[in-house]
Amino acid sequence: MSVTDKNQAMINYFLSCTPIYQSTLYFNFANTQDSAKQFITLSNDININTPYIDGAVRKRYSMTITSFTSISNNPIIKVAGYDNENISDLAEIQALIDWIAEQNEAEHFPDFGTGIVVEEIRTTTSNPRLDSIDATSTPAIARYSFTVQVDYIDLTKVIWNN
């Protein structure tokens, strides 16, 4: 059975999302520049693994997507028709979370290879969190993030088929 590297599978999967494809991408490293995206691997608690009698195991893969965007210190303009840069930027990051929910609903999952059946992809929050603001750069850069989890069944150790 051919199991694909899950980190590369997730990168390939997210490259089908236009806003991510059009961004500068980093893996476990980031250059804090406007519009950059970073994929950060997370440890996965092995206590989540659920073994089945046939040798299959239910597992979870987790990662965080960090998005860097310029941020404004301008107050909200209280006139109809004027957009606030910070609200617009947050909406763009929210669209990534919404895209993941749409992919899950359509059952369009990352390809983890032969012998792996992905059951679900989801974010752990319904909106991105603001992790930090780097005011030392010009313009200031905000760092937003959210965590993605993929639940899957590993069939590579199945000892019999019905």
FENZICOR-V410346 format. One line per field, one symbol per residue. ss: DSSP state (A for helix, B for strand, O for the rest). burial: I if it has 24 or more other ideal C-beta (glycine too) atoms within 12 Angstrom, else O. A space follows every 50 residues. Layout:
ss->???
burial->???
This chain:
ss->OOBOOAAAAAAAAAOOOAAAAOOBBBBOOOOOOOOBBBBBBOOOOAAAOB BOOOOOBBBBBBBBBBBBBBOOOOOOOOOOOOOOAAAAAAAAAAAAAAAA AAAAAOOOOOOOBOOBBBBBBBBOOOOOBBBBBBOOOOOOBBBBBBBBBB BBBBOOOOOOOO
burial->OOOOOIOOIIIOIIOOIOIIOOIOIOOOOIOIOIIIIIIIOIOOOOOOOO OOOOOIIIIIIIIIIIIIIIIIOOOOOOOOOOOOOIOOIIOIIIOIIOII OOIIOOOOIIIIOOOIIIOIIIIOOOOIOOIOOOOOOOOOIIIIIIIIII IIIIIOOOOOOO
